[in-house]
Every structure is written in structure tokens, then in C-alpha cells.
Amino acid sequence: MNENPQVNRQVNGTAGGTGATVVMGFVLGALVGAGMALLLAPGTGKDTRGRLVATGRRWGGAARSTFKHARDTANDLKQDAMSAVEAGRDAFEESQKSHDPYTTSRIERKV
């Protein structure tokens, strides 16, 4: 087989594509499809513009709602992570205190 890793990735189908590449392909396809729909639309220009405005408003509202939900979810995850880190830190410190030889010897002297 070829020793060039770039060629091997292309032959094996692992060209290193990411989710961003897929999203960009989807967006490009949507734009081309929208352009074709405008060119082939049976309505007048005024009607088509009105439908575009209405659709844009509807999609804009849905996008704002989705982004707000994503932001709220991210904030909730951040708070959960911060709480987990704090609990872990407290447990670690408590564990260190219980295994501290100096603390143990002081307790034994009191007894």
C-alpha cells in the first residue's frame, strides 16, 4: 500500500472530516435549494418576498428559542460541574485530614 498517510486516509475514507464540514455542506445545500426555489417560484415577487419575511421571522424566533435553551443548559452544566469539583475538593481535604499523621498523633495523645 502507499506509504503516504494523506493518501491512505483518502483511500480508507478517513480524510479527517469534522462535524463542521458536515454542517457547512448542509448550509451550502440549503442555500442552493433556496435559490432554486426562488427562481422557480410560481408566485409574484411581492408574494415571494412576503413569504420569505414570514419564514425568516419564524425561523429567527425558533433559533432564538433554541439558543436560549442551549445557553440555559450550558449554565446548568457549569453549575453542576462547579458543585462536583467543590464536593470533590472537600472530600479530598477531609481525606487528607483523616490520614495526617500529625493529626492522628494529637488525637491519640488526647485519649
N, C-alpha and C positions, 0 to 999 in steps of 0.2 A: 504494500500500500504506500501511498505518498507520505513522505516524512514531514511535509509542511502542515503544521497544526491548523492554519487558516483553511486550507483545502479540506482537511479531514473533517472539520466542523461543518463545512458546507455540504460535504458528501453525506455525513451522518445526520444532517438535518438539525444540528445544534449550533446554529450561527450566532447564538448569544442574544436572541431577541428577548425583549423585556415586555412587561405589561404596557409600558408607554408606547411601544411600537404598535401594539395591537390597538390601543386607544386612538393613536394618530391615524391608523388605517381606517378605523371606524368613522372618525370625524371626517376624513377626506371623502370617504364613500357617501356619507350623509350630505356633505356639501355638493358633491357632484349630482346626487339624486335630487336634491332640492333645486339645483339649477335646471336640470332636465324637466322637472315638474313645472317650473315657471315658464319654460319655453313652450311646453306642450299643453299648458292650462287652457281649458275651453272658455274661461270667463274673461271679462274685460280687465284692463289694467287696474281700474279703480277697485273692482271686486277682489282681484288678486291681492292688491296692497292691503285692503281691509282684512282679508283672511290672514295675511302674514302678520299684521299688527296684533290681531286677536290671538294667533298662535304664539307669537313672541311673548305676549303678556302672560299667557297661560303657562308656557314653559319657564318663563322667568320666575313666576310665583312658585312653581314646583321646584325649581333649582334652589331658590332661597330657602324653602322649607327643608329640602334635603341637606343643604349646607348647615343650617341651624341645628338640625338633628345630629349631623356628624360632629359639629363643634361641641354640642352638649355631651355626646357620648365620649368624645376625647377628654373633656374636662372631668367626667365621671371616672374614666380610666386613670387619669392623672391623680385624682384624689385617692382612689383605691391603691394605686402604686405607692403613693406617699405614706399612706396609712400602713401598708405592708412593710415598707422599709423601716418606719418608726417602730413598729412592733418587733421586727427582727432585731433592730439595734437594741431595744430594751431587753429582749430575751438574751442577746449576746452579752450585754453588760451584766445582767443578773447571773448568767452562767459563769462569767469571769469572776464575779464577786464570790460565788459559792466555791470556786476552785482556787481561790487566792490563799496560798499557804500562810501568809501573814494574818489574814482574817481568821483562818481556821485556828491558828495558834492562840490568838486573842480569845476566841470563843472557848477553847479548851481551858485556858487559864481561869476564866470566869466560873467555870463549872466546878 
